[in-house]
Amino acid sequence: MRFWVGAYAPDNGSAEGIGILQAGEAEAPTASGPLGMVGTAVAAPGSPSWIAAHPTLDVLYAALEFDGTVQAYRRVSETRLAPLGPPVEAGSAVCHVAVSPDASFLVASCWGDGRVVRIDLDAAGRPSRPVVAAEAVDPYGVAPAEGAVSTGARVSGAVVPDLAAAARALREAAGEEYAHLIPAYDDVPETDAESEEALAGDRVSRAHQAIFLPGGLVATTEMGLDLVRIWRATDTGLRAVQDVVLPEGSGPRHGLWHPSGHLYVVTELSREVFVLAPDREGRWHLRSGQPLLGSLDTDTAAEICASRDASTLYAGVRGSDTVGVLSVRGAGETLQLLALAETGTHWPRHHVVVDDMLLVAGQLAHEIVSLPLDVRTGVPGRVRHRTASPSPTRLLPMR
């Protein structure tokens, strides 16, 4: 099985452009075999950090994050892509693109300036005519007071203890002779540029992802202002329907539409998964939340995906380099944390489930790894295969 690999180019990484990963046999429908990089499909120095596929054509779309543009590519051979039309301006640090089910448009999300942009697609898949949607408004009004000190991450109404502060206190109490026995929870973690900005705590607009919902609706995550924004797609742009407010400082990053009719959203800063759903009148509400207990206050959550039968969710955590395994309970309105498992790589930026395997892009380890999933619990085991891959940020299965 093969995957397109989005990655950071030398401006913030080391990739040349969009890569190709092979997992096991190229024609096999599973990804349980050895991993290896086939090569670079197309050079993209602007950093194709996120890529998405056209639903019917052999066309890919890349968010060229450091160019602030969206570029379409057509597949010209088994291993090569070529630009399709010119790049389209989106906004500062465009970090995500999502293609509508009918392939009439795509939505680009811009982390740098908070823009949400609708871009038309023609019959050949070429993008054009970007339309910027309405700006987000901070529901919490003002930034935290200068000099405010955090005592831990607020998660679903509870406060998780600040393990870094506890480690420093214990080390001081233990003395120099025994200080090395205290876990180094106070080490400053290595991060990517985006997470450094997020951890700074500034309240500025940061659009991060678009998710297509039934009935012509689109949800977008507004990480900087703690919103999930609901839109209705029209021929001329996106019309705002509703903003769902999440806890202050949670930082909604990525979401997943579930067959049960719920939207699951992982929050980058508070490291929890929230459950959203509409009522009978179509108004969206926050139904519940599940913290990724065991993650550290300096960690940042990344991607969320589901098992093949949608009964289990996987939420990646960067820093402690783990993945939260959550069981979907009831009619989908409740989540239960089953485990926080090691990914075996550094900075799990993106991951995907293929049958009984979890593939993880270790951005700062410059590698991709695969882990077997327990058939009963869904919990990942130890790394089975790994391969070098420069600054990987997105794994997209080839059709």
Secondary structure, DSSP 8 states (H G I E B T S, - for coil): -EEEEEE--TTTS---EEEEEEESSTT-S---S-EEEEEEEEE-TT-EEEEEE-SSSSEEEEEETTTTEEEEEEE-SSS-EEE-S--EE--TTEEEEEE-TTSSEEEEEETTT--EEEEEE-TT--EEEEEE------TT-S---TT----EEEETTEEEE-HHHHHHHHHHHH-TTTGGGS--TTS-----HHHHHHHTT-----EEEEEEEGGGEEEEEETTTTEEEEEEEETTEEEEEEEEE--TT--EEEEEE-TTS-EEEEETTT-EEEEEEE-TTS-EEEEEEEE-TT--TT-EEEEEEE-TTSSEEEEEEETTTEEEEEEEETTTTEEEEEEEEE-SSSSEEEEEEETTEEEEEETTTTEEEEEEB-TTT--B-S--EEEE-SSEEEEEE--
